[in-house]
Amino acid sequence: MMLRVTALSVRFRHHDGGYSQPLTGLDLTLSRGEVVGLVGGSGAGKSLVAEALMGLLPRNAEVSGQITLAGLPLAPGQLALAPQGIDALDPLTRLGAQISRFARLAGQPPPDVCAALARLGLPEEAARAFPHQLSGGMAKRALIATALATGAPFLIADEPTLGLDPETADRIMELLAGLAAEGHGVCVISHDLPRLVAIAERVTILQEGRMVETAPAEAFTAHRLTHPFSRALWEAQTWAAQTWSEEAAPC
Ligand SMILES: Nc1ncnc2c1ncn2[C@@H]1O[C@H](COP(=O)(O)OP(=O)(O)OP(=O)(O)O)[C@@H](O)[C@H]1O
């Protein structure tokens, strides 16, 4: 079963009658059992892709293009989003109740909250915690747990490792790879290109609202990227990581 996005564009109508168009002509495919990545500089339109696919854009947004699942228009409940900001969690509701609420709104039977938390490596006690009582890594897992509670087979994780220490970031990426191994189709939006390349089948690179290429993961490590922007993005991150490790080495 394949989710296919073709020529996705988003433009916003302004009060003065003018338009801005921050996303133009994105193509993307995602099958169950795989991870695909979406990367790009800040403001490139990555979150916009997620919001357009989820139907979350404001009324002045005009979305064009095709979004199909197995050849049919994408139906509600097939795709879930773990958003970037932990402020997407309800600050006044305990996490367990939030997981149950997502399941109920998606028409799912009442979930086993402890099992839902354990699946994400969260302790049982997290069910009684309010969002402000969670660490950054726990909150990122909580966002994924609420998305999974909908029972959707496809998941978008928007910047799931942002602001996390390297070990926690590794664990979150392993967890997303594990969800794909269980049969989910997982799209990961991330600035963390080396970690993304380690788990993704292929990565789509956006530059200022336009895709410049979709490259198989091995094209990054084998230096076979075709577009200069993709190469610069990869080299900037791997060069920085190498520099830091050299600086950390004893002299
Ligand atoms: N509701 C909106 N109205 C007008 N423009 C918007 C709206 N939402 C997003 N944009 C514009 O779309 C562009 C892309 O934003 P988006 O949040 O998708 O970037 P991003 O690639 O996710 O960036 P970052 O990595 O910094 O989160 C930005 O220029 C932003 O100003």
The ligand as a Tripos MOL2 file, in Angstrom:
@<TRIPOS>MOLECULE
LIG
   31    33     1     0     0
SMALL
NO_CHARGES

@<TRIPOS>ATOM
      1 N1          0.0360   30.1000    7.7630 N.pl3     1 LIG1
      2 C1          1.0150   30.5770    6.9910 C.ar      1 LIG1
      3 N2          0.8410   31.7090    6.2700 N.ar      1 LIG1
      4 C2          1.8250   32.1910    5.4660 C.ar      1 LIG1
      5 N3          3.0420   31.6050    5.3190 N.ar      1 LIG1
      6 C3          3.2670   30.4790    6.0280 C.ar      1 LIG1
      7 C4          2.2770   29.8940    6.8860 C.ar      1 LIG1
      8 N4          2.8020   28.7610    7.4470 N.ar      1 LIG1
      9 C5          4.0580   28.6560    6.9590 C.ar      1 LIG1
     10 N5          4.3340   29.6650    6.1100 N.ar      1 LIG1
     11 C6          5.5990   29.9110    5.4040 C.3       1 LIG1
     12 O1          6.0150   28.7120    4.7930 O.3       1 LIG1
     13 C7          7.4410   28.6710    4.7730 C.3       1 LIG1
     14 C8          7.8970   27.3050    5.1890 C.3       1 LIG1
     15 O2          7.6040   27.1210    6.5840 O.3       1 LIG1
     16 P1          7.8480   25.7220    7.3030 P.3       1 LIG1
     17 O3          7.4180   25.8970    8.7270 O.co2     1 LIG1
     18 O4          7.2260   24.6410    6.5270 O.co2     1 LIG1
     19 O5          9.4250   25.5990    7.2030 O.3       1 LIG1
     20 P2         10.3560   24.4140    7.7170 P.3       1 LIG1
     21 O6         11.1260   23.9190    6.5540 O.co2     1 LIG1
     22 O7          9.5640   23.4140    8.4920 O.co2     1 LIG1
     23 O8         11.3260   25.2210    8.6810 O.3       1 LIG1
     24 P3         11.9890   24.8350   10.0960 P.3       1 LIG1
     25 O9         13.0070   23.7920    9.8000 O.co2     1 LIG1
     26 O10        12.5880   26.1170   10.5420 O.co2     1 LIG1
     27 O11        10.8790   24.3390   10.9990 O.co2     1 LIG1
     28 C9          7.9410   29.7850    5.6750 C.3       1 LIG1
     29 O12         8.4270   30.8290    4.8520 O.3       1 LIG1
     30 C10         6.7040   30.2340    6.4100 C.3       1 LIG1
     31 O13         6.7320   31.6020    6.6620 O.3       1 LIG1
@<TRIPOS>BOND
     1     1     2 1
     2     2     3 ar
     3     2     7 ar
     4     3     4 ar
     5     4     5 ar
     6     5     6 ar
     7     6     7 ar
     8     6    10 ar
     9     7     8 ar
    10     8     9 ar
    11     9    10 ar
    12    10    11 1
    13    11    12 1
    14    11    30 1
    15    12    13 1
    16    13    14 1
    17    13    28 1
    18    14    15 1
    19    15    16 1
    20    16    17 2
    21    16    18 1
    22    16    19 1
    23    19    20 1
    24    20    21 2
    25    20    22 1
    26    20    23 1
    27    23    24 1
    28    24    25 2
    29    24    26 1
    30    24    27 1
    31    28    29 1
    32    28    30 1
    33    30    31 1
@<TRIPOS>SUBSTRUCTURE
     1 LIG1         1 GROUP 0 **** ****
